[in-house]
Amino acid sequence: MHEYENTINIDKTFIITEDEATYYSRCSGELIKDPKRYRLIDLFSGAGGMSLGFSEVFGQPFQPVWANDCNQFCIDTYNKNFGPHGIAGDIVEILEQSKIEIPKADVVIGGPPCQGFSLLNKNRENDLRKELWRPFLDVVEKSDAAIFVMENVPQLLGTFEHGAIVGAAESLGFKVWQDKLIAADYGVPQTRIRAFIIGCKFADPSILFPPRKTHFNPNGNGKQLTLSFNREEYLPTPSRWKTVQDAIGDLPPPEGTEIRNIQPPLDLHFGRNPTELSRKRYRAIPQEGMNRFDLQRIAPELTPKCWIKKTSGGTDLFGRLWWNKPSVTIRTEFFKPEKGRYLH
């Protein structure tokens, strides 16, 4: 992380070159050989997935110093993996308690609850969770962090709250930039789209954000296979998007229906006990890409009446994944085929 004293006269070519060198240094493990560590706070942390991305496991020079989530089970898991500095509880109430001191940090990360902006939430207009960016920025201010990274659903961008976030951050001295990222562009076998808002006090984040892509969609533009990649959009030798087959093609059949005390990832590789009716529905749509409409066409007698009444939308419900494409966005109840395109 280069500390630029002058954020006006920055050579973008130099920045891109330095960014590329840092990326390869991180991938090779060289970056964390430097003892310097940047202090990290994770808000709305869940079990620590975002902290993991900033950890030494991925070659990152960050040291977690504080975390918060309202779920005690999540914090117990976080503390098990990152150290006993996670606190469970309502962040608003925590900030009102003078006895709890927010430690100093270089970077604050987190994803305030997304339900207030999600299209799946029919009552999102009046959802109070849309305001939880405020305590996020309160922690940024209290910790004297010079950088923050906020993640949310793409529907956040362009809203009143988005404008308020940018305005509040700029009043704290941050330069702010935002964009939507597709996880598949960075090596995740999932076409998950999320919005990121980046704030920085010592440089303009738009210079390096969005980050250059490490992977490309081989079906998105045939020219990409024959022409050189735009250096400002891709790293020099990007790979094809990873697929469902890349991710799980080498796994053995699942065993049991509970977490097992064996080495990961097989400890979490277990199945379900679906009803015979569910099994008949699975067998009725064996081909990848099929969904509830195919079920209704092939086996209307097996199709729930509520699906028959719903004549449009929900094309991913009871859908099968494509083996040679990335997965669709994996949501909370991914283990229920009735909730999305999760059969495989």
Secondary structure by P-SEA (a helix, b strand, c coil): cccccccccccaaaaaaaaaaaaaaaaacccccccbbbbbbbccccccaaaaaacccccccccccccccccaaaaaaaaaccccccccccaaaaaaccccccccccbbbbbccccccccccccccccccccaaaaaaaaaaaacccbbbbbccccccccaaaaaaaaaaaaaccbbbbbbbbcccccccccbbbbbbbbbcccccccccccccccccccccccccccccccccccccccccccccccccccccccccccccccccccccccccccaaaaaaaaacccccccaaaaaacccccccccccccccccccccbbbbcccccccccccccccccccccc
